[in-house]
């Protein structure tokens, strides 16, 4: 893994990390029945702790269709 960006502010330190060897797969609430692999992601750490992700999106909705299989999608069904 390598740090590709780091920004500091009074609100905290944001660190963006990429890991081509072992890719990040951050998808909270994803169904165990999901068969689609999430696209490439960058990890964003706030103060070296809580993680969130930046998911690659090239304009093809099929690449992010795995999001339809998360608990966040339930109210929209």
TAMO-V913315 format. One record per residue. N is the residue number from 1. RES is the residue in one letter. SS is DSSP state (A for helix, B for strand, O for the rest). PHI is phi in whole degrees, 0 to 359 (none if undefined). NEAR is the number of other ideal C-beta (glycine too) atoms within 8 Angstrom. Layout:
BEGIN
((N RES SS PHI NEAR) (N RES SS PHI NEAR))
END
This chain:
BEGIN
((1 X O none 7) (2 X B 217 6) (3 X B 281 8) (4 X B 254 7) (5 X B 201 7) (6 X B 213 8) (7 X B 228 6) (8 X B 241 6) (9 X B 209 6) (10 X O 299 2) (11 X O 275 3) (12 X B 144 7) (13 X B 252 9) (14 X B 257 12) (15 X B 234 10) (16 X B 257 12) (17 X B 235 13) (18 X B 242 9) (19 X O 219 10) (20 X O 290 4) (21 X O 288 5) (22 X O 239 4) (23 X O 294 8) (24 X O 288 9) (25 X O 224 7) (26 X O 263 10) (27 X O 211 9) (28 X O 297 5) (29 X O 80 6) (30 X B 288 9) (31 X O 297 6) (32 X O 291 4) (33 X O 274 5) (34 X O 295 8) (35 X O 246 3) (36 X O 269 7) (37 X O 278 5) (38 X O 297 10) (39 X O 292 9) (40 X O 304 6) (41 X B 225 13) (42 X B 253 11) (43 X B 264 13) (44 X B 243 12) (45 X B 253 11) (46 X B 257 10) (47 X O 53 7) (48 X O 69 6) (49 X O 237 6) (50 X O 302 6) (51 X B 256 8) (52 X B 222 8) (53 X B 227 10) (54 X B 252 8) (55 X B 263 9) (56 X O 296 8) (57 X O 219 8) (58 X O 262 5) (59 X O 98 3) (60 X O 263 7) (61 X A 301 5) (62 X A 295 5) (63 X A 290 9) (64 X A 248 11) (65 X A 295 8) (66 X A 300 12) (67 X A 294 9) (68 X A 291 6) (69 X A 254 10) (70 X B 250 12) (71 X A 294 5) (72 X A 293 6) (73 X A 275 10) (74 X A 305 6) (75 X A 295 4) (76 X A 262 4) (77 X O 268 4))
END
